[in-house]
Amino acid sequence: MKNNFNDCLNRVLKDEGGYSNHPADPGGPTNYGITLRDYRDNINPRGTANDVSRCQTDLQNQVLECSGL
């Protein structure tokens, strides 16, 4: 399953990867699937949009707990 997950994730990130902070997006600041809320819940409760914008893909597994699959 992990191999399938990583393959699927890589395909999604081709279109969805990178920083976004569109006013119409209710998720707010997001980078590689990590929202500001995710960042605050899992990394730093005082995190900012700037922190999210600097997230690297290696944080993705940590925040989304994908490494346990």
Predicted model as a PDB file, atoms N, CA, C, CB and O in Angstrom, pLDDT in the B-factor column:
MODEL        1                                                                  
ATOM      1  N   MET A   1       0.823  -1.201   0.000  1.00 60.00           N  
ATOM      2  CA  MET A   1       0.000   0.000   0.000  1.00 60.00           C  
ATOM      3  C   MET A   1       0.863   1.260   0.000  1.00 60.00           C  
ATOM      4  CB  MET A   1      -0.934   0.001   1.208  1.00 60.00           C  
ATOM      5  O   MET A   1       0.537   2.252  -0.653  1.00 60.00           O  
ATOM      6  N   LYS A   2       1.977   1.204   0.748  1.00 64.00           N  
ATOM      7  CA  LYS A   2       2.817   2.399   0.823  1.00 64.00           C  
ATOM      8  C   LYS A   2       3.343   2.789  -0.557  1.00 64.00           C  
ATOM      9  CB  LYS A   2       3.988   2.169   1.786  1.00 64.00           C  
ATOM     10  O   LYS A   2       3.400   3.976  -0.880  1.00 64.00           O  
ATOM     11  N   ASN A   3       3.728   1.811  -1.371  1.00 70.00           N  
ATOM     12  CA  ASN A   3       4.202   2.130  -2.719  1.00 70.00           C  
ATOM     13  C   ASN A   3       3.103   2.784  -3.532  1.00 70.00           C  
ATOM     14  CB  ASN A   3       4.702   0.870  -3.431  1.00 70.00           C  
ATOM     15  O   ASN A   3       3.359   3.758  -4.240  1.00 70.00           O  
ATOM     16  N   ASN A   4       1.891   2.272  -3.445  1.00 80.00           N  
ATOM     17  CA  ASN A   4       0.762   2.871  -4.159  1.00 80.00           C  
ATOM     18  C   ASN A   4       0.497   4.274  -3.645  1.00 80.00           C  
ATOM     19  CB  ASN A   4      -0.499   2.005  -4.012  1.00 80.00           C  
ATOM     20  O   ASN A   4       0.255   5.191  -4.429  1.00 80.00           O  
ATOM     21  N   PHE A   5       0.543   4.444  -2.329  1.00 77.00           N  
ATOM     22  CA  PHE A   5       0.290   5.756  -1.750  1.00 77.00           C  
ATOM     23  C   PHE A   5       1.298   6.769  -2.263  1.00 77.00           C  
ATOM     24  CB  PHE A   5       0.335   5.690  -0.224  1.00 77.00           C  
ATOM     25  O   PHE A   5       0.918   7.853  -2.705  1.00 77.00           O  
ATOM     26  N   ASN A   6       2.570   6.431  -2.210  1.00 75.00           N  
ATOM     27  CA  ASN A   6       3.610   7.357  -2.657  1.00 75.00           C  
ATOM     28  C   ASN A   6       3.448   7.702  -4.129  1.00 75.00           C  
ATOM     29  CB  ASN A   6       4.992   6.763  -2.412  1.00 75.00           C  
ATOM     30  O   ASN A   6       3.630   8.857  -4.516  1.00 75.00           O  
ATOM     31  N   ASP A   7       3.109   6.716  -4.956  1.00 83.00           N  
ATOM     32  CA  ASP A   7       2.897   6.979  -6.376  1.00 83.00           C  
ATOM     33  C   ASP A   7       1.724   7.934  -6.568  1.00 83.00           C  
ATOM     34  CB  ASP A   7       2.651   5.665  -7.143  1.00 83.00           C  
ATOM     35  O   ASP A   7       1.822   8.902  -7.322  1.00 83.00           O  
ATOM     36  N   CYS A   8       0.619   7.660  -5.887  1.00 80.00           N  
ATOM     37  CA  CYS A   8      -0.567   8.531  -6.000  1.00 80.00           C  
ATOM     38  C   CYS A   8      -0.271   9.933  -5.490  1.00 80.00           C  
ATOM     39  CB  CYS A   8      -1.752   7.935  -5.221  1.00 80.00           C  
ATOM     40  O   CYS A   8      -0.670  10.920  -6.109  1.00 80.00           O  
ATOM     41  N   LEU A   9       0.419  10.022  -4.376  1.00 73.00           N  
ATOM     42  CA  LEU A   9       0.748  11.321  -3.807  1.00 73.00           C  
ATOM     43  C   LEU A   9       1.608  12.134  -4.763  1.00 73.00           C  
ATOM     44  CB  LEU A   9       1.462  11.153  -2.472  1.00 73.00           C  
ATOM     45  O   LEU A   9       1.374  13.328  -4.947  1.00 73.00           O  
ATOM     46  N   ASN A  10       2.588  11.503  -5.366  1.00 77.00           N  
ATOM     47  CA  ASN A  10       3.444  12.203  -6.327  1.00 77.00           C  
ATOM     48  C   ASN A  10       2.647  12.716  -7.523  1.00 77.00           C  
ATOM     49  CB  ASN A  10       4.562  11.281  -6.806  1.00 77.00           C  
ATOM     50  O   ASN A  10       2.914  13.804  -8.031  1.00 77.00           O  
ATOM     51  N   ARG A  11       1.679  11.939  -7.966  1.00 80.00           N  
ATOM     52  CA  ARG A  11       0.841  12.376  -9.089  1.00 80.00           C  
ATOM     53  C   ARG A  11      -0.016  13.578  -8.701  1.00 80.00           C  
ATOM     54  CB  ARG A  11      -0.056  11.225  -9.568  1.00 80.00           C  
ATOM     55  O   ARG A  11      -0.156  14.524  -9.476  1.00 80.00           O  
ATOM     56  N   VAL A  12      -0.582  13.537  -7.512  1.00 75.00           N  
ATOM     57  CA  VAL A  12      -1.405  14.656  -7.041  1.00 75.00           C  
ATOM     58  C   VAL A  12      -0.563  15.915  -6.894  1.00 75.00           C  
ATOM     59  CB  VAL A  12      -2.079  14.308  -5.698  1.00 75.00           C  
ATOM     60  O   VAL A  12      -0.993  17.003  -7.277  1.00 75.00           O  
ATOM     61  N   LEU A  13       0.632  15.767  -6.341  1.00 73.00           N  
ATOM     62  CA  LEU A  13       1.478  16.936  -6.079  1.00 73.00           C  
ATOM     63  C   LEU A  13       1.980  17.606  -7.352  1.00 73.00           C  
ATOM     64  CB  LEU A  13       2.657  16.534  -5.230  1.00 73.00           C  
ATOM     65  O   LEU A  13       2.405  18.760  -7.307  1.00 73.00           O  
ATOM     66  N   LYS A  14       1.941  16.917  -8.472  1.00 75.00           N  
ATOM     67  CA  LYS A  14       2.310  17.563  -9.740  1.00 75.00           C  
ATOM     68  C   LYS A  14       1.366  18.720 -10.041  1.00 75.00           C  
ATOM     69  CB  LYS A  14       2.289  16.543 -10.902  1.00 75.00           C  
ATOM     70  O   LYS A  14       1.775  19.736 -10.603  1.00 75.00           O  
ATOM     71  N   ASP A  15       0.090  18.557  -9.660  1.00 71.00           N  
ATOM     72  CA  ASP A  15      -0.901  19.604  -9.906  1.00 71.00           C  
ATOM     73  C   ASP A  15      -1.200  20.425  -8.664  1.00 71.00           C  
ATOM     74  CB  ASP A  15      -2.178  18.993 -10.425  1.00 71.00           C  
ATOM     75  O   ASP A  15      -1.503  21.615  -8.760  1.00 71.00           O  
ATOM     76  N   GLU A  16      -1.118  19.803  -7.509  1.00 70.00           N  
ATOM     77  CA  GLU A  16      -1.552  20.458  -6.282  1.00 70.00           C  
ATOM     78  C   GLU A  16      -0.402  20.922  -5.392  1.00 70.00           C  
ATOM     79  CB  GLU A  16      -2.428  19.532  -5.509  1.00 70.00           C  
ATOM     80  O   GLU A  16      -0.639  21.601  -4.393  1.00 70.00           O  
ATOM     81  N   GLY A  17       0.814  20.576  -5.727  1.00 73.00           N  
ATOM     82  CA  GLY A  17       1.946  20.920  -4.883  1.00 73.00           C  
ATOM     83  C   GLY A  17       2.296  22.389  -4.956  1.00 73.00           C  
ATOM     84  O   GLY A  17       2.064  23.047  -5.970  1.00 73.00           O  
ATOM     85  N   GLY A  18       2.848  22.890  -3.887  1.00 82.00           N  
ATOM     86  CA  GLY A  18       3.260  24.284  -3.854  1.00 82.00           C  
ATOM     87  C   GLY A  18       2.350  25.127  -2.983  1.00 82.00           C  
ATOM     88  O   GLY A  18       1.291  24.680  -2.542  1.00 82.00           O  
ATOM     89  N   TYR A  19       2.775  26.331  -2.749  1.00 89.00           N  
ATOM     90  CA  TYR A  19       2.084  27.235  -1.835  1.00 89.00           C  
ATOM     91  C   TYR A  19       0.897  27.918  -2.505  1.00 89.00           C  
ATOM     92  CB  TYR A  19       3.049  28.281  -1.303  1.00 89.00           C  
ATOM     93  O   TYR A  19       0.968  28.312  -3.669  1.00 89.00           O  
ATOM     94  N   SER A  20      -0.188  28.052  -1.757  1.00 90.00           N  
ATOM     95  CA  SER A  20      -1.368  28.769  -2.213  1.00 90.00           C  
ATOM     96  C   SER A  20      -2.014  29.461  -1.022  1.00 90.00           C  
ATOM     97  CB  SER A  20      -2.371  27.811  -2.911  1.00 90.00           C  
ATOM     98  O   SER A  20      -2.060  28.914   0.080  1.00 90.00           O  
ATOM     99  N   ASN A  21      -2.504  30.651  -1.252  1.00 93.00           N  
ATOM    100  CA  ASN A  21      -3.248  31.371  -0.222  1.00 93.00           C  
ATOM    101  C   ASN A  21      -4.313  32.216  -0.921  1.00 93.00           C  
ATOM    102  CB  ASN A  21      -2.295  32.267   0.660  1.00 93.00           C  
ATOM    103  O   ASN A  21      -4.290  33.445  -0.867  1.00 93.00           O  
ATOM    104  N   HIS A  22      -5.235  31.532  -1.570  1.00 90.00           N  
ATOM    105  CA  HIS A  22      -6.291  32.203  -2.331  1.00 90.00           C  
ATOM    106  C   HIS A  22      -7.414  32.620  -1.390  1.00 90.00           C  
ATOM    107  CB  HIS A  22      -6.837  31.282  -3.456  1.00 90.00           C  
ATOM    108  O   HIS A  22      -7.862  31.814  -0.575  1.00 90.00           O  
ATOM    109  N   PRO A  23      -7.879  33.870  -1.488  1.00 91.00           N  
ATOM    110  CA  PRO A  23      -8.922  34.359  -0.579  1.00 91.00           C  
ATOM    111  C   PRO A  23     -10.217  33.546  -0.612  1.00 91.00           C  
ATOM    112  CB  PRO A  23      -9.235  35.783  -0.910  1.00 91.00           C  
ATOM    113  O   PRO A  23     -10.933  33.491   0.388  1.00 91.00           O  
ATOM    114  N   ALA A  24     -10.525  32.918  -1.740  1.00 90.00           N  
ATOM    115  CA  ALA A  24     -11.751  32.137  -1.847  1.00 90.00           C  
ATOM    116  C   ALA A  24     -11.597  30.705  -1.326  1.00 90.00           C  
ATOM    117  CB  ALA A  24     -12.205  32.105  -3.283  1.00 90.00           C  
ATOM    118  O   ALA A  24     -12.581  29.971  -1.243  1.00 90.00           O  
ATOM    119  N   ASP A  25     -10.388  30.307  -0.978  1.00 87.00           N  
ATOM    120  CA  ASP A  25     -10.140  28.955  -0.487  1.00 87.00           C  
ATOM    121  C   ASP A  25     -10.316  28.933   1.024  1.00 87.00           C  
ATOM    122  CB  ASP A  25      -8.721  28.467  -0.883  1.00 87.00           C  
ATOM    123  O   ASP A  25      -9.550  29.576   1.741  1.00 87.00           O  
ATOM    124  N   PRO A  26     -11.319  28.199   1.522  1.00 89.00           N  
ATOM    125  CA  PRO A  26     -11.563  28.180   2.964  1.00 89.00           C  
ATOM    126  C   PRO A  26     -10.438  27.529   3.771  1.00 89.00           C  
ATOM    127  CB  PRO A  26     -12.847  27.462   3.242  1.00 89.00           C  
ATOM    128  O   PRO A  26     -10.372  27.691   4.990  1.00 89.00           O  
ATOM    129  N   GLY A  27      -9.551  26.790   3.086  1.00 86.00           N  
ATOM    130  CA  GLY A  27      -8.434  26.155   3.787  1.00 86.00           C  
ATOM    131  C   GLY A  27      -7.345  27.130   4.183  1.00 86.00           C  
ATOM    132  O   GLY A  27      -6.484  26.809   5.002  1.00 86.00           O  
ATOM    133  N   GLY A  28      -7.380  28.324   3.604  1.00 92.00           N  
ATOM    134  CA  GLY A  28      -6.365  29.324   3.914  1.00 92.00           C  
ATOM    135  C   GLY A  28      -5.013  28.943   3.356  1.00 92.00           C  
ATOM    136  O   GLY A  28      -4.930  28.177   2.396  1.00 92.00           O  
ATOM    137  N   PRO A  29      -3.941  29.472   3.951  1.00 94.00           N  
ATOM    138  CA  PRO A  29      -2.595  29.169   3.469  1.00 94.00           C  
ATOM    139  C   PRO A  29      -2.333  27.664   3.467  1.00 94.00           C  
ATOM    140  CB  PRO A  29      -1.548  29.883   4.329  1.00 94.00           C  
ATOM    141  O   PRO A  29      -2.529  26.990   4.478  1.00 94.00           O  
ATOM    142  N   THR A  30      -1.890  27.149   2.328  1.00 90.00           N  
ATOM    143  CA  THR A  30      -1.652  25.717   2.162  1.00 90.00           C  
ATOM    144  C   THR A  30      -0.405  25.519   1.325  1.00 90.00           C  
ATOM    145  CB  THR A  30      -2.871  25.015   1.507  1.00 90.00           C  
ATOM    146  O   THR A  30      -0.173  26.236   0.352  1.00 90.00           O  
ATOM    147  N   ASN A  31       0.394  24.541   1.712  1.00 86.00           N  
ATOM    148  CA  ASN A  31       1.589  24.204   0.948  1.00 86.00           C  
ATOM    149  C   ASN A  31       1.755  22.692   0.959  1.00 86.00           C  
ATOM    150  CB  ASN A  31       2.855  24.912   1.528  1.00 86.00           C  
ATOM    151  O   ASN A  31       1.885  22.083   2.021  1.00 86.00           O  
ATOM    152  N   TYR A  32       1.750  22.087  -0.228  1.00 78.00           N  
ATOM    153  CA  TYR A  32       1.863  20.635  -0.359  1.00 78.00           C  
ATOM    154  C   TYR A  32       0.854  19.906   0.525  1.00 78.00           C  
ATOM    155  CB  TYR A  32       3.276  20.184  -0.010  1.00 78.00           C  
ATOM    156  O   TYR A  32       1.177  18.877   1.118  1.00 78.00           O  
ATOM    157  N   GLY A  33      -0.349  20.428   0.614  1.00 78.00           N  
ATOM    158  CA  GLY A  33      -1.402  19.786   1.390  1.00 78.00           C  
ATOM    159  C   GLY A  33      -1.399  20.108   2.862  1.00 78.00           C  
ATOM    160  O   GLY A  33      -2.283  19.663   3.595  1.00 78.00           O  
ATOM    161  N   ILE A  34      -0.420  20.875   3.313  1.00 82.00           N  
ATOM    162  CA  ILE A  34      -0.341  21.251   4.726  1.00 82.00           C  
ATOM    163  C   ILE A  34      -0.986  22.625   4.885  1.00 82.00           C  
ATOM    164  CB  ILE A  34       1.150  21.261   5.239  1.00 82.00           C  
ATOM    165  O   ILE A  34      -0.480  23.622   4.369  1.00 82.00           O  
ATOM    166  N   THR A  35      -2.108  22.667   5.602  1.00 89.00           N  
ATOM    167  CA  THR A  35      -2.776  23.937   5.851  1.00 89.00           C  
ATOM    168  C   THR A  35      -2.167  24.605   7.077  1.00 89.00           C  
ATOM    169  CB  THR A  35      -4.296  23.732   6.042  1.00 89.00           C  
ATOM    170  O   THR A  35      -1.424  23.982   7.835  1.00 89.00           O  
ATOM    171  N   LEU A  36      -2.484  25.851   7.254  1.00 93.00           N  
ATOM    172  CA  LEU A  36      -2.006  26.561   8.441  1.00 93.00           C  
ATOM    173  C   LEU A  36      -2.513  25.860   9.704  1.00 93.00           C  
ATOM    174  CB  LEU A  36      -2.469  28.047   8.418  1.00 93.00           C  
ATOM    175  O   LEU A  36      -1.782  25.738  10.687  1.00 93.00           O  
ATOM    176  N   ARG A  37      -3.747  25.408   9.672  1.00 93.00           N  
ATOM    177  CA  ARG A  37      -4.280  24.691  10.844  1.00 93.00           C  
ATOM    178  C   ARG A  37      -3.493  23.404  11.102  1.00 93.00           C  
ATOM    179  CB  ARG A  37      -5.780  24.363  10.641  1.00 93.00           C  
ATOM    180  O   ARG A  37      -3.146  23.114  12.247  1.00 93.00           O  
ATOM    181  N   ASP A  38      -3.206  22.625  10.044  1.00 87.00           N  
ATOM    182  CA  ASP A  38      -2.390  21.419  10.201  1.00 87.00           C  
ATOM    183  C   ASP A  38      -1.040  21.761  10.816  1.00 87.00           C  
ATOM    184  CB  ASP A  38      -2.193  20.719   8.846  1.00 87.00           C  
ATOM    185  O   ASP A  38      -0.568  21.088  11.732  1.00 87.00           O  
ATOM    186  N   TYR A  39      -0.432  22.814  10.297  1.00 87.00           N  
ATOM    187  CA  TYR A  39       0.884  23.230  10.783  1.00 87.00           C  
ATOM    188  C   TYR A  39       0.813  23.569  12.270  1.00 87.00           C  
ATOM    189  CB  TYR A  39       1.404  24.443   9.978  1.00 87.00           C  
ATOM    190  O   TYR A  39       1.663  23.147  13.054  1.00 87.00           O  
ATOM    191  N   ARG A  40      -0.205  24.332  12.646  1.00 92.00           N  
ATOM    192  CA  ARG A  40      -0.348  24.717  14.049  1.00 92.00           C  
ATOM    193  C   ARG A  40      -0.681  23.527  14.938  1.00 92.00           C  
ATOM    194  CB  ARG A  40      -1.420  25.777  14.190  1.00 92.00           C  
ATOM    195  O   ARG A  40      -0.212  23.452  16.074  1.00 92.00           O  
ATOM    196  N   ASP A  41      -1.475  22.608  14.439  1.00 90.00           N  
ATOM    197  CA  ASP A  41      -1.852  21.431  15.233  1.00 90.00           C  
ATOM    198  C   ASP A  41      -0.697  20.454  15.414  1.00 90.00           C  
ATOM    199  CB  ASP A  41      -3.017  20.716  14.578  1.00 90.00           C  
ATOM    200  O   ASP A  41      -0.636  19.757  16.427  1.00 90.00           O  
ATOM    201  N   ASN A  42       0.217  20.391  14.452  1.00 83.00           N  
ATOM    202  CA  ASN A  42       1.234  19.346  14.459  1.00 83.00           C  
ATOM    203  C   ASN A  42       2.675  19.805  14.577  1.00 83.00           C  
ATOM    204  CB  ASN A  42       1.106  18.569  13.250  1.00 83.00           C  
ATOM    205  O   ASN A  42       3.541  19.029  14.979  1.00 83.00           O  
ATOM    206  N   ILE A  43       2.941  21.048  14.235  1.00 84.00           N  
ATOM    207  CA  ILE A  43       4.328  21.510  14.222  1.00 84.00           C  
ATOM    208  C   ILE A  43       4.570  22.619  15.233  1.00 84.00           C  
ATOM    209  CB  ILE A  43       4.705  21.992  12.836  1.00 84.00           C  
ATOM    210  O   ILE A  43       5.426  22.499  16.110  1.00 84.00           O  
ATOM    211  N   ASN A  44       3.808  23.700  15.103  1.00 89.00           N  
ATOM    212  CA  ASN A  44       4.035  24.863  15.957  1.00 89.00           C  
ATOM    213  C   ASN A  44       2.707  25.605  16.143  1.00 89.00           C  
ATOM    214  CB  ASN A  44       5.124  25.809  15.343  1.00 89.00           C  
ATOM    215  O   ASN A  44       2.168  26.149  15.180  1.00 89.00           O  
ATOM    216  N   PRO A  45       2.177  25.633  17.361  1.00 95.00           N  
ATOM    217  CA  PRO A  45       0.893  26.302  17.592  1.00 95.00           C  
ATOM    218  C   PRO A  45       0.894  27.784  17.220  1.00 95.00           C  
ATOM    219  CB  PRO A  45       0.508  26.159  19.033  1.00 95.00           C  
ATOM    220  O   PRO A  45      -0.169  28.371  17.016  1.00 95.00           O  
ATOM    221  N   ARG A  46       2.069  28.389  17.131  1.00 97.00           N  
ATOM    222  CA  ARG A  46       2.167  29.809  16.774  1.00 97.00           C  
ATOM    223  C   ARG A  46       2.599  29.995  15.324  1.00 97.00           C  
ATOM    224  CB  ARG A  46       3.149  30.522  17.701  1.00 97.00           C  
ATOM    225  O   ARG A  46       3.043  31.077  14.941  1.00 97.00           O  
ATOM    226  N   GLY A  47       2.471  28.943  14.517  1.00 93.00           N  
ATOM    227  CA  GLY A  47       2.883  28.998  13.119  1.00 93.00           C  
ATOM    228  C   GLY A  47       2.145  30.070  12.340  1.00 93.00           C  
ATOM    229  O   GLY A  47       1.015  30.434  12.665  1.00 93.00           O  
ATOM    230  N   THR A  48       2.803  30.566  11.313  1.00 94.00           N  
ATOM    231  CA  THR A  48       2.252  31.631  10.473  1.00 94.00           C  
ATOM    232  C   THR A  48       2.135  31.142   9.030  1.00 94.00           C  
ATOM    233  CB  THR A  48       3.137  32.906  10.547  1.00 94.00           C  
ATOM    234  O   THR A  48       2.630  30.071   8.679  1.00 94.00           O  
ATOM    235  N   ALA A  49       1.476  31.945   8.207  1.00 94.00           N  
ATOM    236  CA  ALA A  49       1.380  31.637   6.784  1.00 94.00           C  
ATOM    237  C   ALA A  49       2.783  31.543   6.176  1.00 94.00           C  
ATOM    238  CB  ALA A  49       0.537  32.710   6.047  1.00 94.00           C  
ATOM    239  O   ALA A  49       3.018  30.724   5.288  1.00 94.00           O  
ATOM    240  N   ASN A  50       3.697  32.364   6.643  1.00 91.00           N  
ATOM    241  CA  ASN A  50       5.069  32.314   6.150  1.00 91.00           C  
ATOM    242  C   ASN A  50       5.725  30.968   6.481  1.00 91.00           C  
ATOM    243  CB  ASN A  50       5.891  33.468   6.748  1.00 91.00           C  
ATOM    244  O   ASN A  50       6.466  30.422   5.664  1.00 91.00           O  
ATOM    245  N   ASP A  51       5.458  30.442   7.663  1.00 89.00           N  
ATOM    246  CA  ASP A  51       5.990  29.120   8.026  1.00 89.00           C  
ATOM    247  C   ASP A  51       5.466  28.057   7.069  1.00 89.00           C  
ATOM    248  CB  ASP A  51       5.613  28.757   9.482  1.00 89.00           C  
ATOM    249  O   ASP A  51       6.224  27.213   6.590  1.00 89.00           O  
ATOM    250  N   VAL A  52       4.164  28.104   6.793  1.00 88.00           N  
ATOM    251  CA  VAL A  52       3.559  27.141   5.880  1.00 88.00           C  
ATOM    252  C   VAL A  52       4.183  27.265   4.493  1.00 88.00           C  
ATOM    253  CB  VAL A  52       2.034  27.348   5.805  1.00 88.00           C  
ATOM    254  O   VAL A  52       4.436  26.255   3.836  1.00 88.00           O  
ATOM    255  N   SER A  53       4.429  28.475   4.050  1.00 88.00           N  
ATOM    256  CA  SER A  53       4.990  28.675   2.709  1.00 88.00           C  
ATOM    257  C   SER A  53       6.385  28.065   2.577  1.00 88.00           C  
ATOM    258  CB  SER A  53       5.048  30.164   2.381  1.00 88.00           C  
ATOM    259  O   SER A  53       6.822  27.752   1.469  1.00 88.00           O  
ATOM    260  N   ARG A  54       7.079  27.896   3.691  1.00 84.00           N  
ATOM    261  CA  ARG A  54       8.438  27.341   3.662  1.00 84.00           C  
ATOM    262  C   ARG A  54       8.464  25.839   3.878  1.00 84.00           C  
ATOM    263  CB  ARG A  54       9.292  28.009   4.710  1.00 84.00           C  
ATOM    264  O   ARG A  54       9.537  25.237   3.848  1.00 84.00           O  
ATOM    265  N   CYS A  55       7.307  25.212   4.096  1.00 78.00           N  
ATOM    266  CA  CYS A  55       7.262  23.764   4.311  1.00 78.00           C  
ATOM    267  C   CYS A  55       7.854  23.026   3.124  1.00 78.00           C  
ATOM    268  CB  CYS A  55       5.824  23.297   4.556  1.00 78.00           C  
ATOM    269  O   CYS A  55       7.659  23.405   1.969  1.00 78.00           O  
ATOM    270  N   GLN A  56       8.560  21.995   3.428  1.00 72.00           N  
ATOM    271  CA  GLN A  56       9.116  21.124   2.403  1.00 72.00           C  
ATOM    272  C   GLN A  56       8.308  19.828   2.387  1.00 72.00           C  
ATOM    273  CB  GLN A  56      10.636  20.842   2.659  1.00 72.00           C  
ATOM    274  O   GLN A  56       7.596  19.521   3.343  1.00 72.00           O  
ATOM    275  N   THR A  57       8.423  19.077   1.307  1.00 61.00           N  
ATOM    276  CA  THR A  57       7.633  17.856   1.174  1.00 61.00           C  
ATOM    277  C   THR A  57       7.969  16.828   2.247  1.00 61.00           C  
ATOM    278  CB  THR A  57       7.846  17.251  -0.194  1.00 61.00           C  
ATOM    279  O   THR A  57       7.140  15.960   2.520  1.00 61.00           O  
ATOM    280  N   ASP A  58       9.143  16.885   2.866  1.00 61.00           N  
ATOM    281  CA  ASP A  58       9.457  15.917   3.908  1.00 61.00           C  
ATOM    282  C   ASP A  58       8.609  16.143   5.161  1.00 61.00           C  
ATOM    283  CB  ASP A  58      10.937  15.991   4.260  1.00 61.00           C  
ATOM    284  O   ASP A  58       8.409  15.210   5.939  1.00 61.00           O  
ATOM    285  N   LEU A  59       8.112  17.348   5.368  1.00 60.00           N  
ATOM    286  CA  LEU A  59       7.201  17.607   6.488  1.00 60.00           C  
ATOM    287  C   LEU A  59       5.829  17.021   6.234  1.00 60.00           C  
ATOM    288  CB  LEU A  59       7.080  19.102   6.743  1.00 60.00           C  
ATOM    289  O   LEU A  59       5.073  16.746   7.166  1.00 60.00           O  
ATOM    290  N   GLN A  60       5.519  16.835   4.985  1.00 60.00           N  
ATOM    291  CA  GLN A  60       4.214  16.347   4.591  1.00 60.00           C  
ATOM    292  C   GLN A  60       3.886  15.030   5.281  1.00 60.00           C  
ATOM    293  CB  GLN A  60       4.148  16.182   3.086  1.00 60.00           C  
ATOM    294  O   GLN A  60       2.806  14.892   5.856  1.00 60.00           O  
ATOM    295  N   ASN A  61       4.778  14.079   5.236  1.00 59.00           N  
ATOM    296  CA  ASN A  61       4.525  12.798   5.883  1.00 59.00           C  
ATOM    297  C   ASN A  61       4.371  12.962   7.382  1.00 59.00           C  
ATOM    298  CB  ASN A  61       5.645  11.819   5.580  1.00 59.00           C  
ATOM    299  O   ASN A  61       3.540  12.291   7.994  1.00 59.00           O  
ATOM    300  N   GLN A  62       5.148  13.832   7.975  1.00 59.00           N  
ATOM    301  CA  GLN A  62       5.048  14.056   9.411  1.00 59.00           C  
ATOM    302  C   GLN A  62       3.684  14.634   9.776  1.00 59.00           C  
ATOM    303  CB  GLN A  62       6.165  14.991   9.883  1.00 59.00           C  
ATOM    304  O   GLN A  62       3.032  14.141  10.696  1.00 59.00           O  
ATOM    305  N   VAL A  63       3.255  15.658   9.077  1.00 56.00           N  
ATOM    306  CA  VAL A  63       2.001  16.318   9.397  1.00 56.00           C  
ATOM    307  C   VAL A  63       0.803  15.449   9.082  1.00 56.00           C  
ATOM    308  CB  VAL A  63       1.897  17.615   8.654  1.00 56.00           C  
ATOM    309  O   VAL A  63      -0.133  15.368   9.878  1.00 56.00           O  
ATOM    310  N   LEU A  64       0.821  14.798   7.929  1.00 59.00           N  
ATOM    311  CA  LEU A  64      -0.325  14.012   7.508  1.00 59.00           C  
ATOM    312  C   LEU A  64      -0.250  12.562   8.021  1.00 59.00           C  
ATOM    313  CB  LEU A  64      -0.428  14.026   5.988  1.00 59.00           C  
ATOM    314  O   LEU A  64      -1.143  11.761   7.745  1.00 59.00           O  
ATOM    315  N   GLU A  65       0.804  12.231   8.757  1.00 57.00           N  
ATOM    316  CA  GLU A  65       1.024  10.913   9.337  1.00 57.00           C  
ATOM    317  C   GLU A  65       1.001   9.816   8.283  1.00 57.00           C  
ATOM    318  CB  GLU A  65      -0.020  10.631  10.393  1.00 57.00           C  
ATOM    319  O   GLU A  65       0.477   8.725   8.510  1.00 57.00           O  
ATOM    320  N   CYS A  66       1.570  10.120   7.149  1.00 52.00           N  
ATOM    321  CA  CYS A  66       1.584   9.159   6.049  1.00 52.00           C  
ATOM    322  C   CYS A  66       2.651   8.091   6.246  1.00 52.00           C  
ATOM    323  CB  CYS A  66       1.809   9.876   4.729  1.00 52.00           C  
ATOM    324  O   CYS A  66       2.577   7.028   5.630  1.00 52.00           O  
ATOM    325  N   SER A  67       3.626   8.351   7.082  1.00 47.00           N  
ATOM    326  CA  SER A  67       4.726   7.399   7.220  1.00 47.00           C  
ATOM    327  C   SER A  67       4.267   6.095   7.865  1.00 47.00           C  
ATOM    328  CB  SER A  67       5.851   8.013   8.039  1.00 47.00           C  
ATOM    329  O   SER A  67       4.973   5.090   7.778  1.00 47.00           O  
ATOM    330  N   GLY A  68       3.100   6.089   8.511  1.00 47.00           N  
ATOM    331  CA  GLY A  68       2.601   4.874   9.148  1.00 47.00           C  
ATOM    332  C   GLY A  68       1.877   3.936   8.203  1.00 47.00           C  
ATOM    333  O   GLY A  68       1.487   2.839   8.603  1.00 47.00           O  
ATOM    334  N   LEU A  69       1.689   4.344   6.959  1.00 41.00           N  
ATOM    335  CA  LEU A  69       0.980   3.476   6.018  1.00 41.00           C  
ATOM    336  C   LEU A  69       1.859   2.360   5.524  1.00 41.00           C  
ATOM    337  CB  LEU A  69       0.464   4.274   4.844  1.00 41.00           C  
ATOM    338  O   LEU A  69       1.418   1.535   4.723  1.00 41.00           O  
TER     339      LEU A  69                                                      
ENDMDL                                                                          
END                                                                             
